[in-house]
């Protein structure tokens, strides 16, 4: 005999993306492909703090505004 038990399991489901810089909500499926998340842990001597988790979610416009002057854009051949 096989006996099963039922458990309640919580799942995190995506709801929406909110840019941390401009606070714009992105829900359009095409534009969601162009949002960017930066995640890292500060290392020893980091200006972000040793061991601190750093999280940043940016829409494509804010990312361009922040780093656009330093990017090299190359079209695929």
C-alpha positions in Angstrom: 0.0 0.0 0.0 1.2 3.5 -0.8 0.2 6.2 1.5 0.5 9.9 0.6 0.4 13.0 2.8 -0.4 16.5 1.7 1.9 19.4 2.4 1.4 23.1 1.8 4.4 24.4 -0.2 5.0 28.1 -0.8 6.2 29.1 -4.3 7.5 32.5 -5.3 5.8 33.6 -8.6 6.9 36.6 -10.7 4.5 39.5 -10.4 6.2 42.5 -11.9 9.5 44.2 -12.3 10.1 47.6 -10.6 13.2 49.6 -11.6 15.2 50.5 -8.5 16.3 53.9 -10.0 13.1 55.3 -11.7 10.6 53.1 -9.9 8.8 52.4 -13.2 6.9 49.1 -13.4 7.7 46.9 -16.3 5.1 44.3 -17.2 5.3 44.2 -21.0 6.8 40.8 -22.0 9.1 42.2 -24.7 10.5 44.9 -22.5 11.0 42.4 -19.6 13.6 40.7 -21.8 15.7 43.9 -21.5 15.7 44.5 -17.8 18.9 43.9 -15.9 19.6 42.6 -12.4 23.0 43.0 -10.7 23.7 40.8 -7.8 27.0 40.3 -5.9 28.6 40.1 -2.5 31.1 42.7 -1.4 34.5 41.2 -0.9 37.2 42.1 1.7 37.8 45.8 1.5 34.9 46.4 -0.8 33.4 50.0 -0.8 30.0 48.2 -0.5 31.1 46.5 2.8 32.8 43.2 3.4 30.2 40.4 2.9 27.3 42.7 2.1 24.9 41.5 -0.5 24.4 44.1 -3.2 21.2 43.9 -5.4 20.1 46.3 -8.1 17.3 45.9 -10.7 17.3 48.4 -13.6 15.1 49.0 -16.6 17.0 49.3 -19.9 16.7 53.1 -20.0 18.2 53.6 -16.6 21.0 51.2 -17.4 21.8 53.1 -20.5 21.6 56.4 -18.6 24.1 55.1 -16.0 26.7 53.3 -18.2 25.9 54.3 -21.7 28.9 56.6 -22.0 31.2 53.7 -21.2 29.7 50.9 -23.3 31.0 49.8 -26.6 28.1 48.7 -28.9 28.9 46.1 -31.5 26.3 44.8 -33.9 26.5 41.0 -34.5 28.0 40.1 -37.8 
